[in-house]
Amino acid sequence: MGVQRPPLGALLGDYQPGELIAEWIDGIPLKRPATATDVANLLLFLASDAGQYITGQAINVDGGMFMS
């Protein structure tokens, strides 16, 4: 009895390629994944005078995915 491995390319839960991404995007209120530009815009804001009073915060760039 050795370790049994799934066939090469098999995905957790027998999802088809791309199916998990579609499910993940459906869970994001803005209905799209973040881009590098989304993150860069936050960094530019925090580095600007407009963000000078913001300190010690964890800011999620997630399109509202983890709103509670």
N, CA, C and O of each residue as an XYZ file, in Angstrom:
272
protein
N       0.833     -1.190      0.000
C       0.000      0.000      0.000
C       0.863      1.233      0.000
O       1.328      1.523      1.102
N       1.136      1.925     -0.886
C       1.891      3.163     -0.840
C       0.956      4.347     -0.846
O      -0.264      4.213     -0.742
N       1.551      5.483     -0.967
C       0.764      6.717     -1.063
C       0.074      6.729     -2.422
O       0.714      6.533     -3.455
N      -1.219      6.958     -2.412
C      -1.948      7.047     -3.677
C      -2.070      8.509     -4.076
O      -2.526      9.342     -3.292
N      -1.673      8.803     -5.259
C      -1.715     10.178     -5.766
C      -2.747     10.282     -6.881
O      -2.932      9.343     -7.655
N      -3.412     11.418     -6.957
C      -4.371     11.597     -8.053
C      -3.621     11.710     -9.376
O      -2.429     12.016     -9.387
N      -4.298     11.470    -10.473
C      -3.642     11.608    -11.762
C      -3.115     13.029    -11.957
O      -3.676     13.990    -11.429
N      -2.053     13.144    -12.707
C      -1.460     14.450    -12.983
C      -2.516     15.384    -13.575
O      -3.204     15.021    -14.530
N      -2.641     16.573    -13.015
C      -3.606     17.549    -13.508
C      -4.947     17.493    -12.810
O      -5.798     18.345    -13.066
N      -5.173     16.513    -11.926
C      -6.451     16.432    -11.197
C      -6.515     17.564    -10.179
O      -5.509     17.917     -9.563
N      -7.687     18.119    -10.012
C      -7.888     19.220     -9.082
C      -8.675     18.742     -7.870
O      -9.462     17.800     -7.964
N      -8.465     19.384     -6.751
C      -9.169     19.057     -5.514
C     -10.673     19.050     -5.752
O     -11.222     20.005     -6.301
N     -11.336     17.983     -5.344
C     -12.785     17.893     -5.474
C     -13.268     17.651     -6.884
O     -14.446     17.860     -7.175
N     -12.393     17.218     -7.763
C     -12.741     16.912     -9.157
C     -13.327     18.106     -9.909
O     -14.188     17.937    -10.773
N     -12.871     19.287     -9.587
C     -13.275     20.462    -10.352
C     -12.598     20.444    -11.713
O     -11.491     19.925    -11.855
N     -13.244     20.993    -12.681
C     -12.662     21.125    -14.005
C     -11.779     22.379    -14.041
O     -12.016     23.310    -13.272
N     -10.773     22.422    -14.912
C      -9.929     23.617    -14.998
C     -10.777     24.875    -15.228
O     -11.649     24.900    -16.096
N     -10.508     25.893    -14.449
C     -11.226     27.153    -14.563
C     -12.481     27.231    -13.707
O     -12.979     28.325    -13.441
N     -12.996     26.093    -13.274
C     -14.235     26.074    -12.505
C     -14.061     26.732    -11.132
O     -14.947     27.459    -10.684
N     -12.939     26.487    -10.465
C     -12.699     27.101     -9.163
C     -12.563     28.615     -9.283
O     -13.055     29.353     -8.430
N     -11.904     29.076    -10.330
C     -11.745     30.520    -10.538
C     -13.112     31.174    -10.703
O     -13.367     32.230    -10.123
N     -13.986     30.561    -11.484
C     -15.324     31.126    -11.694
C     -16.096     31.185    -10.378
O     -16.774     32.175    -10.104
N     -16.000     30.131     -9.559
C     -16.669     30.128     -8.252
C     -16.109     31.215     -7.350
O     -16.853     31.911     -6.659
N     -14.796     31.352     -7.366
C     -14.120     32.352     -6.542
C     -14.559     33.762     -6.955
O     -14.875     34.586     -6.097
N     -14.578     34.038     -8.240
C     -14.976     35.366     -8.731
C     -16.440     35.646     -8.407
O     -16.792     36.787     -8.108
N     -17.298     34.631     -8.460
C     -18.708     34.811     -8.098
C     -18.870     35.256     -6.647
O     -19.859     35.908     -6.311
N     -17.910     34.912     -5.782
C     -17.965     35.296     -4.376
C     -17.447     36.696     -4.098
O     -17.494     37.154     -2.956
N     -16.953     37.385     -5.120
C     -16.436     38.746     -4.970
C     -17.537     39.722     -5.378
O     -18.025     39.659     -6.506
N     -17.937     40.624     -4.478
C     -19.014     41.555     -4.828
C     -18.751     42.380     -6.101
O     -19.696     42.698     -6.822
N     -17.492     42.731     -6.389
C     -17.207     43.488     -7.605
C     -17.085     42.605     -8.840
O     -16.892     43.108     -9.947
N     -17.198     41.278     -8.653
C     -17.231     40.290     -9.750
C     -15.985     40.283    -10.634
O     -16.072     39.999    -11.829
N     -14.820     40.597    -10.045
C     -13.556     40.484    -10.776
C     -12.423     40.364     -9.768
O     -12.525     40.884     -8.657
N     -11.350     39.685    -10.143
C     -10.204     39.616     -9.241
C      -9.462     40.950     -9.239
O      -9.587     41.739    -10.176
N      -8.701     41.192     -8.197
C      -7.894     42.416     -8.117
C      -6.777     42.363     -9.152
O      -6.323     41.291     -9.554
N      -6.357     43.526     -9.560
C      -5.228     43.639    -10.488
C      -4.073     44.317     -9.768
O      -4.235     44.857     -8.674
N      -2.915     44.282    -10.393
C      -1.757     44.970     -9.832
C      -2.041     46.470     -9.714
O      -1.556     47.123     -8.790
N      -2.814     47.006    -10.633
C      -3.173     48.428    -10.595
C      -4.026     48.742     -9.373
O      -3.865     49.805     -8.772
N      -4.932     47.842     -8.990
C      -5.752     48.052     -7.794
C      -4.866     48.200     -6.559
O      -5.086     49.086     -5.734
N      -3.876     47.340     -6.437
C      -2.963     47.393     -5.291
C      -2.084     48.636     -5.375
O      -1.863     49.307     -4.367
N      -1.582     48.948     -6.564
C      -0.733     50.127     -6.741
C      -1.485     51.407     -6.398
O      -0.907     52.328     -5.820
N      -2.768     51.475     -6.749
C      -3.560     52.666     -6.422
C      -3.666     52.871     -4.914
O      -3.603     54.003     -4.436
N      -3.825     51.781     -4.163
C      -3.843     51.899     -2.702
C      -2.495     52.401     -2.196
O      -2.437     53.295     -1.352
N      -1.423     51.831     -2.709
C      -0.088     52.259     -2.273
C       0.172     53.727     -2.599
O       0.748     54.454     -1.790
N      -0.248     54.157     -3.771
C      -0.083     55.568     -4.136
C      -0.870     56.474     -3.194
O      -0.379     57.525     -2.780
N      -2.085     56.067     -2.861
C      -2.900     56.848     -1.926
C      -2.216     56.933     -0.561
O      -2.100     58.016      0.013
N      -1.761     55.785     -0.043
C      -1.139     55.780      1.285
C       0.154     56.591      1.311
O       0.499     57.168      2.343
N       0.869     56.641      0.195
C       2.120     57.392      0.127
C       1.887     58.884     -0.142
O       2.814     59.686     -0.032
N       0.661     59.251     -0.490
C       0.366     60.651     -0.812
C      -0.003     61.429      0.454
O      -0.175     60.854      1.528
N      -0.119     62.739      0.298
C      -0.549     63.581      1.415
C      -1.953     63.202      1.888
O      -2.268     63.350      3.068
N      -2.792     62.716      0.982
C      -4.165     62.337      1.351
C      -4.198     61.181      2.351
O      -5.167     61.042      3.098
N      -3.160     60.357      2.376
C      -3.130     59.225      3.290
C      -2.230     59.420      4.489
O      -1.898     58.459      5.182
N      -1.831     60.660      4.741
C      -0.832     60.904      5.786
C      -1.315     60.595      7.205
O      -0.486     60.389      8.091
N      -2.595     60.557      7.443
C      -3.103     60.333      8.797
C      -3.484     58.869      9.043
O      -3.960     58.519     10.123
N      -3.274     58.026      8.043
C      -3.599     56.604      8.182
C      -2.351     55.875      8.657
O      -1.316     55.895      7.992
N      -2.460     55.231      9.818
C      -1.328     54.484     10.370
C      -1.812     53.165     10.956
O      -2.935     53.074     11.452
N      -0.969     52.153     10.898
C      -1.222     50.884     11.566
C      -2.486     50.165     11.143
O      -3.142     49.540     11.976
N      -2.840     50.235      9.890
C      -4.062     49.594      9.413
C      -3.747     48.437      8.474
O      -2.757     48.474      7.743
N      -4.580     47.426      8.496
C      -4.544     46.354      7.500
C      -5.682     46.642      6.527
O      -6.852     46.589      6.904
N      -5.348     46.942      5.302
C      -6.354     47.306      4.308
C      -6.421     46.196      3.264
O      -5.433     45.913      2.588
N      -7.569     45.578      3.138
C      -7.759     44.513      2.156
C      -8.103     45.117      0.801
O      -8.989     45.965      0.693
N      -7.401     44.677     -0.220
C      -7.731     45.041     -1.598
C      -8.333     43.776     -2.197
O      -7.645     42.997     -2.856
N      -9.637     43.583     -1.957
C     -10.262     42.303     -2.290
C     -11.633     42.448     -2.953
O     -12.361     41.463     -3.080
N     -11.986     43.632     -3.367
C     -13.264     43.827     -4.037
C     -14.474     43.570     -3.145
O     -15.576     43.339     -3.642
N     -14.270     43.610     -1.827
C     -15.360     43.397     -0.882
C     -15.558     41.936     -0.513
O     -16.550     41.591      0.130
N     -14.631     41.074     -0.909
C     -14.788     39.635     -0.684
C     -14.926     39.263      0.791
O     -15.654     38.328      1.124
N     -14.244     39.974      1.667
C     -14.273     39.607      3.077
C     -14.999     40.623      3.942
O     -14.638     40.829      5.101
N     -16.029     41.263      3.380
C     -16.842     42.181      4.167
C     -17.623     41.396      5.211
O     -18.054     40.269      4.968
N     -17.793     41.995      6.349
C     -18.595     41.287      7.358
C     -19.685     42.177      7.891
O     -20.462     41.755      8.748
